[in-house]
Amino acid sequence: MNPRTICDNVWAVGTIDWDRRLFDELIPLPEGTSYNAYLIKTAEKTVLIDTVDPPVQEQLLHNLQQLEVDRLDYLASNHAEQDHSGAIPAVLETYPEARVVTNPKCRDMLIDHLHVPGDRFEVKENGESLDIGGRTLQFFTAPFVHWPETQFTWLAEEKILFTGDFLGSHLATSALFVENEAEVYVGAKRYYAEIMMPFRKMFGKYLDLIDELGPEMIASTHGPIYPRPAFILDAYREWISEDVKNEAVIAYLSMHDSTAEMIHHLINALIDHDIRVKVHNLTDVDLGELAIDLVDAATLVLASPTVLVGPHPSAAYAALVANALKPKARFGAIVGSFGWGGKMVEQLQALTSNLKLEWFDPVMVKGKPRPDDFATLEALAEAIAGRHREAGIS
């Protein structure tokens, strides 16, 4: 991808990764992703905002050559994670005069992770500015979006906010700017659910800061640029709120159909109580889709057969993922089957301790479910619906 013009003297110089399908050896990327970097030129200075993943760094260097960058004064690093910082050593080797502008914590992490020499940095504290010749860059620390060293870079005159990973979307698209908001909404919600959700309680102050700045464009390091910032800001305010929806997410698997019979009966019972149900069979699950559904759901149901004395490993893994993502679900239920005994309920509850769920009585069946067991599942659905109503969830 060749450099593309954002506005006068500002270009996108990153690259699109159409083929990548897994991130951090964990996160599915069904729509690929991008590694966005931006170049700013003034009459006096040339500044690069972030870099790209090392395997595609030649594309970044090519784009700088295309723009006839023979001198780079500054490289602003908003995030030390390697998909955005990994090409810093190559850029500094190509442009030995360049100085890395970032905050103290990001400097330390770039030294640790990439062995960037300490004398190549110009450190800026929160709110400090840099005059780049008729233009001003201002730096705002924004810890835990989604690492502790993250920051925003504000190009004041053009009213462009470079937010690092914050507000991004894992979406490979040829569109430089958001053209189809419905399409980008899905990619951005997946990105939020997979990466940002564990830190959601911190985000309100960052959204307030962005409102105060009043950007005309928001440029993240993943996905297209937002020419209408209200679109993504409004979405984030909804996602990070404590409001949940009248939804139940069911994550289940079954070995000999007993658990499957129970879950299918529970699904129908929940639907009869007007609860929207999102179902994920853990034998072949896209963890990103599970994460997306966890963003809004009021209730999480984990269902598994007993393996030895505990849950099936796939159910335990789903519980660990949910525990790490810390969705705002309020209620939890465990459904399962066993042959002779076990401690599945205690183990699944322990694996989800971060969620602070109000647990319904578990429904554990010995062997194949009987009519009384189905009646118990109907009572569980009624109890879930009742708690939703009591909590004012609609």
Backbone torsions as a table, in degrees:
resi	resn	phi	psi	omega
1	MET	NA	121.5	179.0
2	ASN	-76.5	163.2	178.3
3	PRO	-60.1	145.9	-179.6
4	ARG	-129.8	143.7	-174.5
5	THR	-81.4	127.2	173.8
6	ILE	-90.2	-48.7	173.6
7	CYS	-159.4	-176.8	-179.2
8	ASP	-54.2	122.2	173.7
9	ASN	69.1	17.9	173.9
10	VAL	-133.7	127.9	-176.1
11	TRP	-130.3	152.3	167.4
12	ALA	-89.9	124.9	-175.3
13	VAL	-126.3	12.3	178.9
14	GLY	-82.2	-156.1	-176.5
15	THR	-145.6	158.7	177.9
16	ILE	-102.0	133.3	176.5
17	ASP	-107.1	90.2	-174.9
18	TRP	-68.5	-29.0	-167.9
19	ASP	-100.1	-11.2	-175.8
20	ARG	-68.9	131.5	-177.1
21	ARG	-122.7	-0.9	179.0
22	LEU	-148.3	134.7	-178.0
23	PHE	-119.4	135.4	-177.9
24	ASP	55.7	27.0	-178.9
25	GLU	54.9	27.8	-175.0
26	LEU	-144.4	-46.4	-167.0
27	ILE	-94.2	118.0	178.0
28	PRO	-65.9	141.9	177.8
29	LEU	-125.1	75.5	-176.4
30	PRO	-64.1	-22.9	-179.4
31	GLU	-109.9	16.9	-177.5
32	GLY	69.9	-161.1	178.8
33	THR	-160.8	-176.0	173.7
34	SER	-139.7	159.1	173.3
35	TYR	-121.1	102.7	-172.1
36	ASN	-91.0	133.4	172.4
37	ALA	-134.2	153.7	-172.3
38	TYR	-134.9	142.2	179.6
39	LEU	-116.5	135.9	177.0
40	ILE	-122.7	129.5	176.3
41	LYS	-119.9	132.7	169.5
42	THR	-121.2	-178.8	178.9
43	ALA	-65.0	-21.1	-175.0
44	GLU	-113.8	-31.5	-170.9
45	LYS	-135.0	156.1	173.4
46	THR	-126.5	129.8	-173.2
47	VAL	-130.0	133.7	173.0
48	LEU	-105.5	131.0	177.0
49	ILE	-103.5	108.5	179.1
50	ASP	65.8	169.1	178.4
51	THR	-128.4	-148.1	-174.1
52	VAL	-135.7	176.8	177.1
53	ASP	-65.9	137.8	-176.0
54	PRO	-51.3	-39.0	-179.5
55	PRO	-60.5	-19.9	-179.2
56	VAL	-117.0	21.8	-176.1
57	GLN	-67.4	-24.8	178.4
58	GLU	-64.4	-30.9	177.2
59	GLN	-66.3	-40.9	176.5
60	LEU	-61.5	-47.9	-179.7
61	LEU	-62.9	-37.8	176.1
62	HIS	-60.9	-43.9	-179.0
63	ASN	-63.9	-37.7	176.9
64	LEU	-65.4	-37.9	176.6
65	GLN	-65.8	-39.0	178.7
66	GLN	-59.8	-33.8	179.2
67	LEU	-89.5	9.8	176.8
68	GLU	57.3	43.9	176.3
69	VAL	-83.4	101.0	177.3
70	ASP	-99.0	-9.0	175.4
71	ARG	-144.8	131.6	176.9
72	LEU	-118.6	118.7	-176.1
73	ASP	-83.0	-43.5	-175.1
74	TYR	-137.6	149.0	170.9
75	LEU	-126.8	107.2	-179.7
76	ALA	-85.9	121.9	-179.1
77	SER	-107.9	113.4	-179.5
78	ASN	-88.4	-14.4	-172.6
79	HIS	-161.4	133.2	-174.3
80	ALA	-86.2	-4.7	179.8
81	GLU	-62.8	143.4	-165.1
82	GLN	-65.7	-24.0	178.9
83	ASP	-69.4	-11.2	176.6
84	HIS	-120.4	-22.9	-179.3
85	SER	-106.7	-13.9	-169.7
86	GLY	-59.5	-26.3	179.8
87	ALA	-89.3	2.0	179.7
88	ILE	-56.8	-47.1	179.2
89	PRO	-57.2	-40.6	179.7
90	ALA	-66.8	-39.0	178.6
91	VAL	-66.2	-42.6	-179.5
92	LEU	-67.7	-31.7	176.2
93	GLU	-69.6	-37.3	179.6
94	THR	-73.2	-34.7	-177.8
95	TYR	-123.8	82.6	-173.5
96	PRO	-65.3	-15.3	178.8
97	GLU	-85.4	-12.5	-173.7
98	ALA	-69.4	144.5	175.8
99	ARG	-118.6	138.7	-179.6
100	VAL	-86.1	121.6	-179.4
101	VAL	-103.8	119.7	180.0
102	THR	-163.9	-177.1	-179.1
103	ASN	-89.2	166.9	-175.1
104	PRO	-57.6	-42.3	-177.6
105	LYS	-68.2	-39.4	178.3
106	CYS	-67.4	-38.1	175.6
107	ARG	-55.7	-48.9	-177.7
108	ASP	-61.8	-38.8	-179.0
109	MET	-71.5	-35.6	177.0
110	LEU	-67.1	-34.2	175.4
111	ILE	-66.2	-43.6	-178.1
112	ASP	-68.9	-46.2	-171.4
113	HIS	-84.3	-32.1	-173.4
114	LEU	-122.2	-3.0	-179.4
115	HIS	57.9	37.2	173.4
116	VAL	-67.9	128.7	-179.1
117	PRO	-58.8	138.4	-177.2
118	GLY	-61.2	-26.2	-177.7
119	ASP	-81.7	1.6	178.8
120	ARG	-92.3	3.5	-173.7
121	PHE	-102.4	148.6	163.0
122	GLU	-122.3	111.8	-170.8
123	VAL	-90.4	135.1	177.5
124	LYS	-123.1	133.3	175.4
125	GLU	-83.9	170.7	-178.6
126	ASN	-55.8	126.7	177.3
127	GLY	87.7	-9.8	-179.7
128	GLU	-72.8	157.1	-174.2
129	SER	-120.4	167.6	177.1
130	LEU	-139.2	121.6	177.1
131	ASP	-81.0	121.7	179.9
132	ILE	-114.5	25.1	174.9
133	GLY	89.6	81.8	-178.9
134	GLY	80.0	-2.6	177.5
135	ARG	-136.9	153.8	-177.5
136	THR	-126.7	129.8	169.9
137	LEU	-103.8	133.4	176.9
138	GLN	-123.5	140.0	-171.9
139	PHE	-115.7	131.0	-179.3
140	PHE	-124.6	119.8	176.3
141	THR	-69.0	140.1	-179.5
142	ALA	-141.5	71.4	-175.0
143	PRO	-57.5	140.5	173.7
144	PHE	68.5	40.8	163.2
145	VAL	-124.5	58.3	15.8
146	HIS	-128.9	9.2	173.4
147	TRP	-109.9	167.7	-174.8
148	PRO	-72.5	-12.6	-174.0
149	GLU	-103.1	4.2	-169.1
150	THR	-69.4	153.9	-179.8
151	GLN	-148.6	166.9	171.2
152	PHE	-109.6	149.8	172.6
153	THR	-120.4	126.3	-173.4
154	TRP	-110.6	119.0	173.3
155	LEU	-93.3	98.9	-164.2
156	ALA	-63.4	-48.4	-172.7
157	GLU	-66.1	-38.1	179.6
158	GLU	-87.5	-8.5	-179.3
159	LYS	57.4	44.6	175.2
160	ILE	-109.5	128.2	177.0
161	LEU	-108.4	120.5	176.4
162	PHE	-95.5	111.2	-166.9
163	THR	-103.0	11.3	-175.1
164	GLY	61.0	-136.7	-179.2
165	ASP	-73.8	-22.0	-174.5
166	PHE	-61.3	133.4	177.3
167	LEU	73.7	12.5	-176.7
168	GLY	-80.8	-179.3	177.0
169	SER	-146.9	134.7	173.0
170	HIS	-80.6	93.9	-174.8
171	LEU	-154.5	113.1	173.9
172	ALA	-83.4	116.1	-179.1
173	THR	-146.8	147.0	177.6
174	SER	-77.7	-11.0	-179.7
175	ALA	-74.1	124.9	176.1
176	LEU	-70.7	-40.1	179.4
177	PHE	-110.2	157.9	175.7
178	VAL	-63.2	120.5	177.7
179	GLU	-109.5	-38.2	-179.5
180	ASN	-115.1	97.4	-175.2
181	GLU	-64.5	-33.9	179.3
182	ALA	-63.8	-41.2	178.9
183	GLU	-66.2	-45.3	-178.2
184	VAL	-69.1	-31.3	178.0
185	TYR	-56.3	-43.1	-179.4
186	VAL	-64.8	-46.6	179.2
187	GLY	-64.1	-38.0	-179.7
188	ALA	-71.8	-36.0	178.6
189	LYS	-69.4	-39.7	175.1
190	ARG	-59.2	-45.3	-178.7
191	TYR	-62.9	-44.4	177.2
192	TYR	-60.2	-47.7	-174.5
193	ALA	-64.3	-41.8	-174.9
194	GLU	-77.3	-31.7	-167.3
195	ILE	-121.4	-43.9	-170.6
196	MET	-93.3	-25.9	-171.1
197	MET	-55.1	-37.0	-179.8
198	PRO	-59.5	-18.9	-175.0
199	PHE	-112.2	17.4	-169.1
200	ARG	-59.6	-30.0	-175.9
201	LYS	-69.6	-12.9	178.5
202	MET	-89.9	-13.0	-164.9
203	PHE	-80.1	-20.3	-177.3
204	GLY	-56.5	-42.8	-178.1
205	LYS	-67.9	-30.4	177.9
206	TYR	-73.7	-37.2	175.5
207	LEU	-65.6	-37.3	176.7
208	ASP	-64.1	-41.2	177.8
209	LEU	-60.8	-43.8	-179.8
210	ILE	-63.7	-40.2	176.9
211	ASP	-60.3	-40.5	179.6
212	GLU	-64.9	-39.0	179.5
213	LEU	-69.4	-35.9	178.8
214	GLY	67.4	53.7	-178.0
215	PRO	-66.4	148.1	172.1
216	GLU	-91.3	-18.8	174.5
217	MET	-144.3	144.6	172.0
218	ILE	-119.0	124.2	-177.4
219	ALA	-118.5	108.4	178.6
220	SER	-92.1	177.3	179.0
221	THR	-90.6	-4.3	174.1
222	HIS	-133.6	135.3	173.9
223	GLY	86.6	176.3	-177.3
224	PRO	-72.1	162.4	179.4
225	ILE	-76.4	142.6	179.0
226	TYR	-93.2	105.9	175.9
227	PRO	-80.4	-12.9	174.7
228	ARG	-124.0	84.8	-173.7
229	PRO	-56.1	-29.5	-177.9
230	ALA	-57.2	-30.2	-179.4
231	PHE	-57.3	-53.7	-176.3
232	ILE	-79.7	-32.2	178.9
233	LEU	-66.1	-41.7	178.1
234	ASP	-65.3	-39.4	178.9
235	ALA	-62.2	-44.4	-179.6
236	TYR	-65.3	-38.7	179.5
237	ARG	-62.9	-35.3	176.3
238	GLU	-69.0	-45.5	-175.1
239	TRP	-65.9	-37.3	-175.8
240	ILE	-86.1	-9.9	179.8
241	SER	-65.9	167.1	177.3
242	GLU	-84.5	0.3	-179.7
243	ASP	-71.2	132.5	174.7
244	VAL	-118.9	164.1	-177.2
245	LYS	-108.2	162.8	-178.6
246	ASN	-74.8	65.4	-175.0
247	GLU	-133.1	147.9	172.8
248	ALA	-124.0	126.9	173.7
249	VAL	-95.7	126.2	178.1
250	ILE	-113.1	117.6	176.2
251	ALA	-111.9	115.7	-171.5
252	TYR	-145.7	166.0	164.5
253	LEU	-155.4	162.5	-176.0
254	SER	-142.0	140.5	-178.8
255	MET	-97.7	-41.5	-177.5
256	HIS	-131.2	29.2	171.2
257	ASP	78.4	-10.0	-179.7
258	SER	-63.9	-50.0	179.7
259	THR	-64.7	-37.8	179.2
260	ALA	-61.9	-43.2	177.9
261	GLU	-59.3	-42.6	-179.4
262	MET	-64.4	-44.0	-176.6
263	ILE	-67.7	-41.5	179.5
264	HIS	-63.5	-36.1	176.3
265	HIS	-67.6	-41.6	179.2
266	LEU	-64.6	-39.8	178.9
267	ILE	-56.5	-49.7	-178.6
268	ASN	-64.1	-36.8	179.4
269	ALA	-67.1	-39.8	177.4
270	LEU	-64.8	-42.1	178.3
271	ILE	-61.6	-39.7	178.1
272	ASP	-60.2	-25.7	178.1
273	HIS	-95.8	16.7	175.7
274	ASP	63.7	29.0	174.4
275	ILE	-96.4	130.3	175.9
276	ARG	-74.5	132.1	-174.1
277	VAL	-116.0	130.8	174.7
278	LYS	-115.1	118.7	-170.7
279	VAL	-113.5	133.2	178.6
280	HIS	-131.1	113.7	174.8
281	ASN	-81.0	117.7	-170.7
282	LEU	-75.0	-5.6	175.5
283	THR	-72.1	-21.7	-179.8
284	ASP	-153.5	72.7	-172.4
285	VAL	-112.9	140.5	167.9
286	ASP	-87.5	109.6	-176.9
287	LEU	-59.9	-28.6	177.2
288	GLY	-65.4	-40.9	178.5
289	GLU	-67.4	-38.5	174.6
290	LEU	-61.6	-43.5	179.8
291	ALA	-62.4	-42.4	178.9
292	ILE	-57.7	-46.3	-177.7
293	ASP	-68.4	-26.0	178.3
294	LEU	-72.8	-17.3	-176.1
295	VAL	-58.0	-41.9	-169.9
296	ASP	-111.7	-15.3	-168.3
297	ALA	-68.3	143.0	176.1
298	ALA	-81.7	-30.2	-173.4
299	THR	-131.3	138.9	174.6
300	LEU	-114.7	126.0	176.3
301	VAL	-112.6	122.5	174.8
302	LEU	-107.2	129.3	-176.2
303	ALA	-135.5	134.3	-173.6
304	SER	-160.2	149.5	164.4
305	PRO	-74.5	162.9	176.7
306	THR	-87.5	130.0	175.8
307	VAL	-113.8	115.3	-169.3
308	LEU	59.1	-106.1	179.3
309	VAL	-118.1	2.3	-174.6
310	GLY	-129.7	-170.9	179.8
311	PRO	-70.9	158.8	171.0
312	HIS	-55.8	141.2	-178.5
313	PRO	-54.2	-33.5	178.9
314	SER	-68.0	-35.1	176.2
315	ALA	-69.8	-39.4	176.8
316	ALA	-62.7	-39.1	178.8
317	TYR	-64.2	-44.0	177.9
318	ALA	-61.0	-39.4	177.8
319	ALA	-64.2	-41.5	178.2
320	LEU	-62.9	-41.6	179.2
321	VAL	-62.9	-47.9	178.8
322	ALA	-60.3	-40.5	179.7
323	ASN	-62.2	-39.4	179.6
324	ALA	-71.0	-36.2	-176.5
325	LEU	-77.3	-23.7	176.9
326	LYS	54.1	55.4	175.9
327	PRO	-66.5	169.6	-174.8
328	LYS	-91.9	17.4	176.7
329	ALA	-52.8	145.0	-176.7
330	ARG	-105.2	-25.3	-172.6
331	PHE	-127.7	152.4	179.1
332	GLY	-140.2	151.3	176.7
333	ALA	-143.1	148.3	177.7
334	ILE	-124.3	128.4	179.8
335	VAL	-125.5	140.0	179.3
336	GLY	-174.0	178.6	179.7
337	SER	-131.2	158.9	179.9
338	PHE	-149.5	161.0	-179.9
339	GLY	-96.9	-40.6	-177.8
340	TRP	-144.4	-8.3	178.4
341	GLY	154.6	-171.8	178.6
342	GLY	146.1	-180.0	-177.7
343	LYS	-129.7	37.3	-175.9
344	MET	-61.9	-43.2	-177.1
345	VAL	-60.5	-48.9	-178.7
346	GLU	-62.8	-39.4	-177.8
347	GLN	-69.5	-42.5	178.8
348	LEU	-66.2	-38.7	177.9
349	GLN	-65.5	-38.5	178.0
350	ALA	-66.4	-35.0	-179.1
351	LEU	-72.7	-14.4	-179.2
352	THR	-116.7	31.7	-174.6
353	SER	-65.0	-24.8	179.0
354	ASN	-68.0	-18.1	-170.6
355	LEU	-84.5	-18.3	177.8
356	LYS	53.8	46.2	-177.3
357	LEU	-79.5	149.7	166.5
358	GLU	-88.3	114.6	-173.0
359	TRP	-90.3	133.0	168.9
360	PHE	-79.3	161.6	176.8
361	ASP	-59.2	131.6	-179.3
362	PRO	-67.9	156.9	174.9
363	VAL	-118.3	99.1	-179.4
364	MET	-115.2	125.9	-173.3
365	VAL	-116.5	134.0	175.5
366	LYS	-85.9	113.6	179.6
367	GLY	75.9	-143.0	-177.0
368	LYS	-80.8	135.6	-176.9
369	PRO	-64.4	145.2	178.8
370	ARG	-110.3	171.2	-179.5
371	PRO	-52.8	-38.1	179.3
372	ASP	-64.9	-33.0	178.9
373	ASP	-68.0	-40.1	177.3
374	PHE	-64.5	-36.4	176.2
375	ALA	-63.9	-36.9	177.5
376	THR	-65.7	-37.9	176.9
377	LEU	-65.6	-38.4	176.4
378	GLU	-63.8	-37.1	177.4
379	ALA	-67.6	-35.5	176.3
380	LEU	-63.4	-44.9	178.4
381	ALA	-60.3	-41.7	178.4
382	GLU	-63.9	-39.4	179.4
383	ALA	-66.2	-40.8	178.0
384	ILE	-62.1	-47.2	179.8
385	ALA	-61.0	-40.0	-180.0
386	GLY	-64.0	-42.8	178.9
387	ARG	-67.3	-34.7	175.7
388	HIS	-61.7	-46.2	-179.7
389	ARG	-61.9	-46.1	-179.0
390	GLU	-59.5	-33.0	-179.3
391	ALA	-86.3	-0.2	178.6
392	GLY	73.2	28.5	-177.7
393	ILE	-91.3	125.8	-178.4
394	SER	-135.5	NA	NA
